[in-house]
């Protein structure tokens, strides 16, 4: 095994492990966060980042082959559909009446009025 192959192996496994870490942290965040909006944010951001890192590591592992082209197509598909589906879920929740928490817990809550105070 040449030194270039060793470097590529280390780089690809570093990307795969860091992508797996992002996905696991996102899953834990989805379980731990208090409300729908925080959970949706945790799931979408870490999922996109984790998938990009995982696919990059797998592309390096595969080399320049047809597998790499397929992985890039899968990555493009996920890169487009992930944020789109997150936006669709958030929009559906907002339209159905699920609102984000008001600014009651915001540190500057005296300066920022919540929606209920604005209606009054």
Backbone atoms as SQL, in Angstrom:
CREATE TABLE atoms (id INTEGER PRIMARY KEY, chain TEXT, resi INTEGER, resn TEXT, atom TEXT, x REAL, y REAL, z REAL);
INSERT INTO atoms VALUES
  (1, 'A', 1, 'UNK', 'N', 0.844, -1.177, 0.000),
  (2, 'A', 1, 'UNK', 'CA', 0.000, 0.000, 0.000),
  (3, 'A', 1, 'UNK', 'C', 0.888, 1.238, 0.000),
  (4, 'A', 2, 'UNK', 'N', 0.674, 2.105, -0.975),
  (5, 'A', 2, 'UNK', 'CA', 1.493, 3.306, -1.069),
  (6, 'A', 2, 'UNK', 'C', 1.019, 4.361, -0.071),
  (7, 'A', 3, 'UNK', 'N', 1.810, 5.394, 0.060),
  (8, 'A', 3, 'UNK', 'CA', 1.459, 6.448, 1.013),
  (9, 'A', 3, 'UNK', 'C', 0.212, 7.218, 0.559),
  (10, 'A', 4, 'UNK', 'N', 0.008, 7.361, -0.744),
  (11, 'A', 4, 'UNK', 'CA', -1.191, 8.031, -1.252),
  (12, 'A', 4, 'UNK', 'C', -2.445, 7.225, -0.903),
  (13, 'A', 5, 'UNK', 'N', -2.366, 5.918, -1.077),
  (14, 'A', 5, 'UNK', 'CA', -3.511, 5.073, -0.723),
  (15, 'A', 5, 'UNK', 'C', -3.803, 5.139, 0.767),
  (16, 'A', 6, 'UNK', 'N', -2.760, 5.204, 1.574),
  (17, 'A', 6, 'UNK', 'CA', -2.939, 5.315, 3.030),
  (18, 'A', 6, 'UNK', 'C', -3.621, 6.622, 3.391),
  (19, 'A', 7, 'UNK', 'N', -3.184, 7.701, 2.766),
  (20, 'A', 7, 'UNK', 'CA', -3.790, 9.007, 3.032),
  (21, 'A', 7, 'UNK', 'C', -5.256, 9.019, 2.608),
  (22, 'A', 8, 'UNK', 'N', -5.552, 8.436, 1.444),
  (23, 'A', 8, 'UNK', 'CA', -6.939, 8.381, 0.975),
  (24, 'A', 8, 'UNK', 'C', -7.805, 7.524, 1.901),
  (25, 'A', 9, 'UNK', 'N', -7.263, 6.415, 2.393),
  (26, 'A', 9, 'UNK', 'CA', -8.006, 5.573, 3.335),
  (27, 'A', 9, 'UNK', 'C', -8.305, 6.342, 4.627),
  (28, 'A', 10, 'UNK', 'N', -7.309, 7.019, 5.153),
  (29, 'A', 10, 'UNK', 'CA', -7.502, 7.779, 6.397),
  (30, 'A', 10, 'UNK', 'C', -8.513, 8.897, 6.178),
  (31, 'A', 11, 'UNK', 'N', -8.395, 9.610, 5.071),
  (32, 'A', 11, 'UNK', 'CA', -9.324, 10.700, 4.777),
  (33, 'A', 11, 'UNK', 'C', -10.749, 10.189, 4.602),
  (34, 'A', 12, 'UNK', 'N', -10.900, 9.095, 3.866),
  (35, 'A', 12, 'UNK', 'CA', -12.252, 8.581, 3.637),
  (36, 'A', 12, 'UNK', 'C', -12.879, 8.088, 4.936),
  (37, 'A', 13, 'UNK', 'N', -12.108, 7.408, 5.764),
  (38, 'A', 13, 'UNK', 'CA', -12.678, 6.935, 7.029),
  (39, 'A', 13, 'UNK', 'C', -12.949, 8.082, 7.997),
  (40, 'A', 14, 'UNK', 'N', -12.138, 9.131, 7.941),
  (41, 'A', 14, 'UNK', 'CA', -12.419, 10.303, 8.775),
  (42, 'A', 14, 'UNK', 'C', -13.747, 10.946, 8.352),
  (43, 'A', 15, 'UNK', 'N', -13.982, 11.025, 7.050),
  (44, 'A', 15, 'UNK', 'CA', -15.241, 11.589, 6.565),
  (45, 'A', 15, 'UNK', 'C', -16.427, 10.702, 6.928),
  (46, 'A', 16, 'UNK', 'N', -16.268, 9.397, 6.789),
  (47, 'A', 16, 'UNK', 'CA', -17.360, 8.473, 7.109),
  (48, 'A', 16, 'UNK', 'C', -17.682, 8.511, 8.600),
  (49, 'A', 17, 'UNK', 'N', -16.667, 8.523, 9.438),
  (50, 'A', 17, 'UNK', 'CA', -16.904, 8.554, 10.885),
  (51, 'A', 17, 'UNK', 'C', -17.508, 9.886, 11.315),
  (52, 'A', 18, 'UNK', 'N', -17.023, 10.993, 10.741),
  (53, 'A', 18, 'UNK', 'CA', -17.597, 12.289, 11.121),
  (54, 'A', 18, 'UNK', 'C', -19.027, 12.427, 10.600),
  (55, 'A', 19, 'UNK', 'N', -19.318, 11.904, 9.436),
  (56, 'A', 19, 'UNK', 'CA', -20.700, 11.919, 8.934),
  (57, 'A', 19, 'UNK', 'C', -21.617, 11.082, 9.798),
  (58, 'A', 20, 'UNK', 'N', -21.130, 9.925, 10.234),
  (59, 'A', 20, 'UNK', 'CA', -21.924, 9.087, 11.146),
  (60, 'A', 20, 'UNK', 'C', -22.168, 9.803, 12.459),
  (61, 'A', 21, 'UNK', 'N', -21.155, 10.513, 12.940),
  (62, 'A', 21, 'UNK', 'CA', -21.307, 11.279, 14.176),
  (63, 'A', 21, 'UNK', 'C', -22.398, 12.342, 14.026),
  (64, 'A', 22, 'UNK', 'N', -22.386, 13.056, 12.904),
  (65, 'A', 22, 'UNK', 'CA', -23.411, 14.074, 12.665),
  (66, 'A', 22, 'UNK', 'C', -24.810, 13.465, 12.664),
  (67, 'A', 23, 'UNK', 'N', -24.973, 12.331, 12.017),
  (68, 'A', 23, 'UNK', 'CA', -26.284, 11.698, 11.935),
  (69, 'A', 23, 'UNK', 'C', -26.746, 11.225, 13.309),
  (70, 'A', 24, 'UNK', 'N', -25.850, 10.649, 14.093),
  (71, 'A', 24, 'UNK', 'CA', -26.213, 10.188, 15.436),
  (72, 'A', 24, 'UNK', 'C', -26.553, 11.367, 16.345),
  (73, 'A', 25, 'UNK', 'N', -25.785, 12.439, 16.263),
  (74, 'A', 25, 'UNK', 'CA', -26.081, 13.634, 17.067),
  (75, 'A', 25, 'UNK', 'C', -27.433, 14.217, 16.666),
  (76, 'A', 26, 'UNK', 'N', -27.745, 14.211, 15.391),
  (77, 'A', 26, 'UNK', 'CA', -29.057, 14.685, 14.932),
  (78, 'A', 26, 'UNK', 'C', -30.192, 13.828, 15.451),
  (79, 'A', 27, 'UNK', 'N', -29.979, 12.521, 15.495),
  (80, 'A', 27, 'UNK', 'CA', -31.009, 11.627, 16.027),
  (81, 'A', 27, 'UNK', 'C', -31.219, 11.865, 17.515),
  (82, 'A', 28, 'UNK', 'N', -30.135, 12.046, 18.240),
  (83, 'A', 28, 'UNK', 'CA', -30.252, 12.331, 19.676),
  (84, 'A', 28, 'UNK', 'C', -30.919, 13.684, 19.884),
  (85, 'A', 29, 'UNK', 'N', -30.559, 14.671, 19.067),
  (86, 'A', 29, 'UNK', 'CA', -31.190, 15.986, 19.166),
  (87, 'A', 29, 'UNK', 'C', -32.678, 15.933, 18.879),
  (88, 'A', 30, 'UNK', 'N', -33.054, 15.091, 17.935),
  (89, 'A', 30, 'UNK', 'CA', -34.475, 14.934, 17.623),
  (90, 'A', 30, 'UNK', 'C', -35.238, 14.397, 18.834),
  (91, 'A', 31, 'UNK', 'N', -34.620, 13.531, 19.569),
  (92, 'A', 31, 'UNK', 'CA', -35.272, 12.975, 20.763),
  (93, 'A', 31, 'UNK', 'C', -35.232, 13.936, 21.946),
  (94, 'A', 32, 'UNK', 'N', -34.188, 14.734, 22.054),
  (95, 'A', 32, 'UNK', 'CA', -33.982, 15.543, 23.260),
  (96, 'A', 32, 'UNK', 'C', -34.597, 16.940, 23.211),
  (97, 'A', 33, 'UNK', 'N', -34.730, 17.529, 22.046),
  (98, 'A', 33, 'UNK', 'CA', -35.221, 18.896, 21.982),
  (99, 'A', 33, 'UNK', 'C', -36.687, 18.971, 22.381),
  (100, 'A', 34, 'UNK', 'N', -37.115, 20.130, 22.925),
  (101, 'A', 34, 'UNK', 'CA', -38.435, 20.208, 23.552),
  (102, 'A', 34, 'UNK', 'C', -39.627, 20.320, 22.607),
  (103, 'A', 35, 'UNK', 'N', -39.478, 20.984, 21.488),
  (104, 'A', 35, 'UNK', 'CA', -40.665, 21.203, 20.651),
  (105, 'A', 35, 'UNK', 'C', -40.397, 20.790, 19.201),
  (106, 'A', 36, 'UNK', 'N', -41.455, 20.823, 18.449),
  (107, 'A', 36, 'UNK', 'CA', -41.416, 20.373, 17.053),
  (108, 'A', 36, 'UNK', 'C', -40.399, 21.150, 16.225),
  (109, 'A', 37, 'UNK', 'N', -40.360, 22.452, 16.403),
  (110, 'A', 37, 'UNK', 'CA', -39.524, 23.296, 15.561),
  (111, 'A', 37, 'UNK', 'C', -38.047, 23.043, 15.813),
  (112, 'A', 38, 'UNK', 'N', -37.660, 22.884, 17.054),
  (113, 'A', 38, 'UNK', 'CA', -36.261, 22.581, 17.365),
  (114, 'A', 38, 'UNK', 'C', -35.882, 21.194, 16.848),
  (115, 'A', 39, 'UNK', 'N', -36.798, 20.252, 16.973),
  (116, 'A', 39, 'UNK', 'CA', -36.536, 18.896, 16.480),
  (117, 'A', 39, 'UNK', 'C', -36.393, 18.878, 14.969),
  (118, 'A', 40, 'UNK', 'N', -37.242, 19.620, 14.297),
  (119, 'A', 40, 'UNK', 'CA', -37.174, 19.677, 12.837),
  (120, 'A', 40, 'UNK', 'C', -35.850, 20.287, 12.388),
  (121, 'A', 41, 'UNK', 'N', -35.423, 21.326, 13.067),
  (122, 'A', 41, 'UNK', 'CA', -34.159, 21.973, 12.733),
  (123, 'A', 41, 'UNK', 'C', -32.985, 21.021, 12.955),
  (124, 'A', 42, 'UNK', 'N', -32.972, 20.348, 14.094),
  (125, 'A', 42, 'UNK', 'CA', -31.882, 19.407, 14.401),
  (126, 'A', 42, 'UNK', 'C', -31.821, 18.287, 13.377),
  (127, 'A', 43, 'UNK', 'N', -32.964, 17.779, 13.016),
  (128, 'A', 43, 'UNK', 'CA', -32.989, 16.668, 12.065),
  (129, 'A', 43, 'UNK', 'C', -32.524, 17.099, 10.682),
  (130, 'A', 44, 'UNK', 'N', -32.968, 18.259, 10.230),
  (131, 'A', 44, 'UNK', 'CA', -32.645, 18.666, 8.859),
  (132, 'A', 44, 'UNK', 'C', -31.188, 19.082, 8.702),
  (133, 'A', 45, 'UNK', 'N', -30.674, 19.855, 9.629),
  (134, 'A', 45, 'UNK', 'CA', -29.302, 20.353, 9.493),
  (135, 'A', 45, 'UNK', 'C', -28.290, 19.228, 9.632),
  (136, 'A', 46, 'UNK', 'N', -28.440, 18.416, 10.660),
  (137, 'A', 46, 'UNK', 'CA', -27.453, 17.358, 10.865),
  (138, 'A', 46, 'UNK', 'C', -27.586, 16.257, 9.827),
  (139, 'A', 47, 'UNK', 'N', -28.782, 16.046, 9.335),
  (140, 'A', 47, 'UNK', 'CA', -28.977, 15.030, 8.306),
  (141, 'A', 47, 'UNK', 'C', -28.283, 15.433, 7.008),
  (142, 'A', 48, 'UNK', 'N', -28.436, 16.679, 6.622),
  (143, 'A', 48, 'UNK', 'CA', -27.784, 17.152, 5.398),
  (144, 'A', 48, 'UNK', 'C', -26.265, 17.109, 5.531),
  (145, 'A', 49, 'UNK', 'N', -25.761, 17.605, 6.638),
  (146, 'A', 49, 'UNK', 'CA', -24.309, 17.590, 6.852),
  (147, 'A', 49, 'UNK', 'C', -23.748, 16.187, 6.940),
  (148, 'A', 50, 'UNK', 'N', -24.444, 15.319, 7.647),
  (149, 'A', 50, 'UNK', 'CA', -23.983, 13.947, 7.786),
  (150, 'A', 50, 'UNK', 'C', -23.974, 13.196, 6.473),
  (151, 'A', 51, 'UNK', 'N', -25.012, 13.389, 5.678),
  (152, 'A', 51, 'UNK', 'CA', -25.092, 12.686, 4.391),
  (153, 'A', 51, 'UNK', 'C', -23.992, 13.165, 3.444),
  (154, 'A', 52, 'UNK', 'N', -23.717, 14.445, 3.433),
  (155, 'A', 52, 'UNK', 'CA', -22.658, 14.964, 2.563),
  (156, 'A', 52, 'UNK', 'C', -21.311, 14.352, 2.949),
  (157, 'A', 53, 'UNK', 'N', -21.017, 14.312, 4.251),
  (158, 'A', 53, 'UNK', 'CA', -19.751, 13.734, 4.689),
  (159, 'A', 53, 'UNK', 'C', -19.675, 12.230, 4.408),
  (160, 'A', 54, 'UNK', 'N', -20.771, 11.526, 4.660),
  (161, 'A', 54, 'UNK', 'CA', -20.796, 10.084, 4.386),
  (162, 'A', 54, 'UNK', 'C', -20.578, 9.792, 2.901),
  (163, 'A', 55, 'UNK', 'N', -21.280, 10.507, 2.055),
  (164, 'A', 55, 'UNK', 'CA', -21.134, 10.280, 0.616),
  (165, 'A', 55, 'UNK', 'C', -19.737, 10.661, 0.118),
  (166, 'A', 56, 'UNK', 'N', -19.162, 11.716, 0.670),
  (167, 'A', 56, 'UNK', 'CA', -17.796, 12.099, 0.274),
  (168, 'A', 56, 'UNK', 'C', -16.808, 11.001, 0.658),
  (169, 'A', 57, 'UNK', 'N', -16.961, 10.447, 1.856),
  (170, 'A', 57, 'UNK', 'CA', -16.082, 9.357, 2.273),
  (171, 'A', 57, 'UNK', 'C', -16.245, 8.123, 1.408),
  (172, 'A', 58, 'UNK', 'N', -17.491, 7.803, 1.062),
  (173, 'A', 58, 'UNK', 'CA', -17.722, 6.636, 0.211),
  (174, 'A', 58, 'UNK', 'C', -17.197, 6.855, -1.209),
  (175, 'A', 59, 'UNK', 'N', -17.287, 8.091, -1.712),
  (176, 'A', 59, 'UNK', 'CA', -16.743, 8.386, -3.048),
  (177, 'A', 59, 'UNK', 'C', -15.228, 8.201, -3.059),
  (178, 'A', 60, 'UNK', 'N', -14.559, 8.625, -2.000),
  (179, 'A', 60, 'UNK', 'CA', -13.110, 8.435, -1.939),
  (180, 'A', 60, 'UNK', 'C', -12.779, 6.945, -1.865),
  (181, 'A', 61, 'UNK', 'N', -13.571, 6.191, -1.113),
  (182, 'A', 61, 'UNK', 'CA', -13.354, 4.742, -1.018),
  (183, 'A', 61, 'UNK', 'C', -13.531, 4.066, -2.374),
  (184, 'A', 62, 'UNK', 'N', -14.516, 4.500, -3.147),
  (185, 'A', 62, 'UNK', 'CA', -14.835, 3.839, -4.418),
  (186, 'A', 62, 'UNK', 'C', -13.858, 4.193, -5.524),
  (187, 'A', 63, 'UNK', 'N', -13.198, 5.345, -5.425),
  (188, 'A', 63, 'UNK', 'CA', -12.315, 5.773, -6.511),
  (189, 'A', 63, 'UNK', 'C', -13.128, 6.333, -7.663),
  (190, 'A', 64, 'UNK', 'N', -12.505, 6.471, -8.816),
  (191, 'A', 64, 'UNK', 'CA', -13.203, 6.997, -9.983),
  (192, 'A', 64, 'UNK', 'C', -13.857, 5.845, -10.743),
  (193, 'A', 65, 'UNK', 'N', -15.042, 5.473, -10.303),
  (194, 'A', 65, 'UNK', 'CA', -15.773, 4.371, -10.930),
  (195, 'A', 65, 'UNK', 'C', -17.218, 4.781, -11.138),
  (196, 'A', 66, 'UNK', 'N', -17.992, 3.866, -11.665),
  (197, 'A', 66, 'UNK', 'CA', -19.422, 4.101, -11.846),
  (198, 'A', 66, 'UNK', 'C', -20.111, 4.263, -10.484),
  (199, 'A', 67, 'UNK', 'N', -19.596, 3.607, -9.476),
  (200, 'A', 67, 'UNK', 'CA', -20.161, 3.725, -8.123),
  (201, 'A', 67, 'UNK', 'C', -20.079, 5.172, -7.644),
  (202, 'A', 68, 'UNK', 'N', -18.978, 5.842, -7.921),
  (203, 'A', 68, 'UNK', 'CA', -18.828, 7.245, -7.527),
  (204, 'A', 68, 'UNK', 'C', -19.860, 8.116, -8.236),
  (205, 'A', 69, 'UNK', 'N', -20.094, 7.859, -9.504),
  (206, 'A', 69, 'UNK', 'CA', -21.102, 8.629, -10.245),
  (207, 'A', 69, 'UNK', 'C', -22.482, 8.409, -9.632),
  (208, 'A', 70, 'UNK', 'N', -22.797, 7.178, -9.275),
  (209, 'A', 70, 'UNK', 'CA', -24.089, 6.890, -8.647),
  (210, 'A', 70, 'UNK', 'C', -24.199, 7.566, -7.287),
  (211, 'A', 71, 'UNK', 'N', -23.116, 7.552, -6.508),
  (212, 'A', 71, 'UNK', 'CA', -23.129, 8.222, -5.204),
  (213, 'A', 71, 'UNK', 'C', -23.335, 9.730, -5.355),
  (214, 'A', 72, 'UNK', 'N', -22.731, 10.313, -6.372),
  (215, 'A', 72, 'UNK', 'CA', -22.913, 11.747, -6.609),
  (216, 'A', 72, 'UNK', 'C', -24.353, 12.067, -7.013),
  (217, 'A', 73, 'UNK', 'N', -24.968, 11.203, -7.802),
  (218, 'A', 73, 'UNK', 'CA', -26.376, 11.403, -8.176),
  (219, 'A', 73, 'UNK', 'C', -27.268, 11.280, -6.939),
  (220, 'A', 74, 'UNK', 'N', -26.988, 10.290, -6.106),
  (221, 'A', 74, 'UNK', 'CA', -27.747, 10.137, -4.859),
  (222, 'A', 74, 'UNK', 'C', -27.566, 11.375, -3.978),
  (223, 'A', 75, 'UNK', 'N', -26.329, 11.868, -3.893),
  (224, 'A', 75, 'UNK', 'CA', -26.061, 13.071, -3.100),
  (225, 'A', 75, 'UNK', 'C', -26.800, 14.286, -3.624),
  (226, 'A', 76, 'UNK', 'N', -26.822, 14.454, -4.930),
  (227, 'A', 76, 'UNK', 'CA', -27.559, 15.570, -5.535),
  (228, 'A', 76, 'UNK', 'C', -29.047, 15.463, -5.220),
  (229, 'A', 77, 'UNK', 'N', -29.583, 14.258, -5.349),
  (230, 'A', 77, 'UNK', 'CA', -30.999, 14.031, -5.041),
  (231, 'A', 77, 'UNK', 'C', -31.296, 14.372, -3.574),
  (232, 'A', 78, 'UNK', 'N', -30.475, 13.890, -2.657),
  (233, 'A', 78, 'UNK', 'CA', -30.692, 14.170, -1.233),
  (234, 'A', 78, 'UNK', 'C', -30.468, 15.643, -0.905),
  (235, 'A', 79, 'UNK', 'N', -29.513, 16.266, -1.593),
  (236, 'A', 79, 'UNK', 'CA', -29.229, 17.682, -1.357),
  (237, 'A', 79, 'UNK', 'C', -30.414, 18.562, -1.767),
  (238, 'A', 80, 'UNK', 'N', -31.160, 18.136, -2.775),
  (239, 'A', 80, 'UNK', 'CA', -32.327, 18.897, -3.222),
  (240, 'A', 80, 'UNK', 'C', -33.569, 18.538, -2.404),
  (241, 'A', 81, 'UNK', 'N', -33.803, 17.260, -2.177),
  (242, 'A', 81, 'UNK', 'CA', -35.056, 16.842, -1.531),
  (243, 'A', 81, 'UNK', 'C', -35.054, 17.019, -0.021),
  (244, 'A', 82, 'UNK', 'N', -33.889, 16.986, 0.622),
  (245, 'A', 82, 'UNK', 'CA', -33.850, 17.128, 2.083),
  (246, 'A', 82, 'UNK', 'C', -34.404, 18.468, 2.562),
  (247, 'A', 83, 'UNK', 'N', -33.823, 19.582, 2.130),
  (248, 'A', 83, 'UNK', 'CA', -34.365, 20.886, 2.542),
  (249, 'A', 83, 'UNK', 'C', -35.791, 21.137, 2.038),
  (250, 'A', 84, 'UNK', 'N', -36.111, 20.606, 0.857),
  (251, 'A', 84, 'UNK', 'CA', -37.458, 20.788, 0.319),
  (252, 'A', 84, 'UNK', 'C', -38.492, 20.088, 1.190),
  (253, 'A', 85, 'UNK', 'N', -38.204, 18.868, 1.594),
  (254, 'A', 85, 'UNK', 'CA', -39.154, 18.147, 2.446),
  (255, 'A', 85, 'UNK', 'C', -39.244, 18.784, 3.832),
  (256, 'A', 86, 'UNK', 'N', -38.132, 19.268, 4.356),
  (257, 'A', 86, 'UNK', 'CA', -38.168, 19.953, 5.649),
  (258, 'A', 86, 'UNK', 'C', -39.032, 21.208, 5.560),
  (259, 'A', 87, 'UNK', 'N', -38.887, 21.956, 4.476),
  (260, 'A', 87, 'UNK', 'CA', -39.707, 23.150, 4.287),
  (261, 'A', 87, 'UNK', 'C', -41.183, 22.781, 4.165),
  (262, 'A', 88, 'UNK', 'N', -41.487, 21.705, 3.457),
  (263, 'A', 88, 'UNK', 'CA', -42.880, 21.288, 3.292),
  (264, 'A', 88, 'UNK', 'C', -43.494, 20.873, 4.630),
  (265, 'A', 89, 'UNK', 'N', -42.740, 20.142, 5.444),
  (266, 'A', 89, 'UNK', 'CA', -43.242, 19.732, 6.757),
  (267, 'A', 89, 'UNK', 'C', -43.447, 20.952, 7.657),
  (268, 'A', 90, 'UNK', 'N', -42.493, 21.875, 7.651),
  (269, 'A', 90, 'UNK', 'CA', -42.619, 23.081, 8.471),
  (270, 'A', 90, 'UNK', 'C', -43.790, 23.938, 8.013),
  (271, 'A', 91, 'UNK', 'N', -43.982, 24.070, 6.719),
  (272, 'A', 91, 'UNK', 'CA', -45.099, 24.854, 6.196),
  (273, 'A', 91, 'UNK', 'C', -46.436, 24.207, 6.559),
  (274, 'A', 92, 'UNK', 'N', -46.516, 22.885, 6.449),
  (275, 'A', 92, 'UNK', 'CA', -47.749, 22.186, 6.803),
  (276, 'A', 92, 'UNK', 'C', -48.061, 22.358, 8.296),
  (277, 'A', 93, 'UNK', 'N', -47.035, 22.304, 9.130),
  (278, 'A', 93, 'UNK', 'CA', -47.253, 22.489, 10.564),
  (279, 'A', 93, 'UNK', 'C', -47.713, 23.915, 10.860),
  (280, 'A', 94, 'UNK', 'N', -47.117, 24.881, 10.195),
  (281, 'A', 94, 'UNK', 'CA', -47.493, 26.273, 10.416),
  (282, 'A', 94, 'UNK', 'C', -48.911, 26.542, 9.942),
  (283, 'A', 95, 'UNK', 'N', -49.287, 26.011, 8.791),
  (284, 'A', 95, 'UNK', 'CA', -50.637, 26.203, 8.251),
  (285, 'A', 95, 'UNK', 'C', -51.677, 25.516, 9.134),
  (286, 'A', 96, 'UNK', 'N', -51.315, 24.371, 9.713),
  (287, 'A', 96, 'UNK', 'CA', -52.277, 23.652, 10.558),
  (288, 'A', 96, 'UNK', 'C', -52.428, 24.273, 11.934),
  (289, 'A', 97, 'UNK', 'N', -51.644, 25.298, 12.234),
  (290, 'A', 97, 'UNK', 'CA', -51.837, 26.007, 13.493),
  (291, 'A', 97, 'UNK', 'C', -50.749, 25.805, 14.518),
  (292, 'A', 98, 'UNK', 'N', -49.759, 24.999, 14.240),
  (293, 'A', 98, 'UNK', 'CA', -48.667, 24.799, 15.187),
  (294, 'A', 98, 'UNK', 'C', -47.698, 25.961, 15.043),
  (295, 'A', 99, 'UNK', 'N', -47.658, 26.799, 16.042),
  (296, 'A', 99, 'UNK', 'CA', -46.812, 27.987, 16.011),
  (297, 'A', 99, 'UNK', 'C', -45.564, 27.762, 16.857),
  (298, 'A', 100, 'UNK', 'N', -44.467, 28.409, 16.482),
  (299, 'A', 100, 'UNK', 'CA', -43.287, 28.348, 17.354),
  (300, 'A', 100, 'UNK', 'C', -43.581, 28.992, 18.697),
  (301, 'A', 101, 'UNK', 'N', -42.815, 28.602, 19.718),
  (302, 'A', 101, 'UNK', 'CA', -43.015, 29.203, 21.031),
  (303, 'A', 101, 'UNK', 'C', -42.863, 30.707, 20.915),
  (304, 'A', 102, 'UNK', 'N', -43.629, 31.428, 21.736),
  (305, 'A', 102, 'UNK', 'CA', -43.526, 32.888, 21.703),
  (306, 'A', 102, 'UNK', 'C', -42.188, 33.298, 22.302),
  (307, 'A', 103, 'UNK', 'N', -41.977, 34.563, 22.360),
  (308, 'A', 103, 'UNK', 'CA', -40.698, 35.062, 22.829),
  (309, 'A', 103, 'UNK', 'C', -40.615, 35.139, 24.350),
  (310, 'A', 104, 'UNK', 'N', -41.462, 34.418, 25.073),
  (311, 'A', 104, 'UNK', 'CA', -41.462, 34.466, 26.534),
  (312, 'A', 104, 'UNK', 'C', -40.128, 34.019, 27.112),
  (313, 'A', 105, 'UNK', 'N', -39.485, 33.067, 26.507),
  (314, 'A', 105, 'UNK', 'CA', -38.230, 32.557, 27.042),
  (315, 'A', 105, 'UNK', 'C', -37.020, 33.288, 26.490),
  (316, 'A', 106, 'UNK', 'N', -37.242, 34.258, 25.620),
  (317, 'A', 106, 'UNK', 'CA', -36.141, 35.019, 25.048),
  (318, 'A', 106, 'UNK', 'C', -35.532, 35.923, 26.111),
  (319, 'A', 107, 'UNK', 'N', -34.205, 36.031, 26.175),
  (320, 'A', 107, 'UNK', 'CA', -33.578, 36.861, 27.215),
  (321, 'A', 107, 'UNK', 'C', -34.002, 38.321, 27.153),
  (322, 'A', 108, 'UNK', 'N', -34.346, 38.827, 25.976),
  (323, 'A', 108, 'UNK', 'CA', -34.771, 40.217, 25.831),
  (324, 'A', 108, 'UNK', 'C', -36.286, 40.301, 25.656),
  (325, 'A', 109, 'UNK', 'N', -37.020, 39.494, 26.412),
  (326, 'A', 109, 'UNK', 'CA', -38.459, 39.397, 26.206),
  (327, 'A', 109, 'UNK', 'C', -39.184, 40.708, 26.499),
  (328, 'A', 110, 'UNK', 'N', -38.605, 41.614, 27.279),
  (329, 'A', 110, 'UNK', 'CA', -39.249, 42.898, 27.538),
  (330, 'A', 110, 'UNK', 'C', -39.211, 43.774, 26.295),
  (331, 'A', 111, 'UNK', 'N', -38.162, 43.618, 25.495),
  (332, 'A', 111, 'UNK', 'CA', -38.027, 44.428, 24.296),
  (333, 'A', 111, 'UNK', 'C', -38.806, 43.844, 23.127),
  (334, 'A', 112, 'UNK', 'N', -39.004, 42.557, 23.129),
  (335, 'A', 112, 'UNK', 'CA', -39.680, 41.886, 22.016),
  (336, 'A', 112, 'UNK', 'C', -41.062, 41.460, 22.492),
  (337, 'A', 113, 'UNK', 'N', -42.084, 41.864, 21.775),
  (338, 'A', 113, 'UNK', 'CA', -43.440, 41.494, 22.146),
  (339, 'A', 113, 'UNK', 'C', -43.837, 40.206, 21.459),
  (340, 'A', 114, 'UNK', 'N', -44.575, 39.366, 22.163),
  (341, 'A', 114, 'UNK', 'CA', -45.033, 38.127, 21.559),
  (342, 'A', 114, 'UNK', 'C', -46.242, 38.415, 20.679),
  (343, 'A', 115, 'UNK', 'N', -46.704, 37.416, 19.949),
  (344, 'A', 115, 'UNK', 'CA', -47.837, 37.576, 19.047),
  (345, 'A', 115, 'UNK', 'C', -49.103, 37.949, 19.809),
  (346, 'A', 116, 'UNK', 'N', -49.312, 37.389, 20.987),
  (347, 'A', 116, 'UNK', 'CA', -50.518, 37.683, 21.763),
  (348, 'A', 116, 'UNK', 'C', -50.546, 39.134, 22.217),
  (349, 'A', 117, 'UNK', 'N', -49.385, 39.678, 22.575),
  (350, 'A', 117, 'UNK', 'CA', -49.339, 41.078, 23.011),
  (351, 'A', 117, 'UNK', 'C', -49.585, 42.012, 21.840),
  (352, 'A', 118, 'UNK', 'N', -49.155, 41.628, 20.650),
  (353, 'A', 118, 'UNK', 'CA', -49.363, 42.463, 19.481),
  (354, 'A', 118, 'UNK', 'C', -50.831, 42.513, 19.073),
  (355, 'A', 119, 'UNK', 'N', -51.558, 41.409, 19.308),
  (356, 'A', 119, 'UNK', 'CA', -52.967, 41.358, 18.961),
  (357, 'A', 119, 'UNK', 'C', -53.804, 42.241, 19.883),
  (358, 'A', 120, 'UNK', 'N', -53.373, 42.405, 21.127),
  (359, 'A', 120, 'UNK', 'CA', -54.152, 43.176, 22.112),
  (360, 'A', 120, 'UNK', 'C', -54.066, 44.659, 21.892);
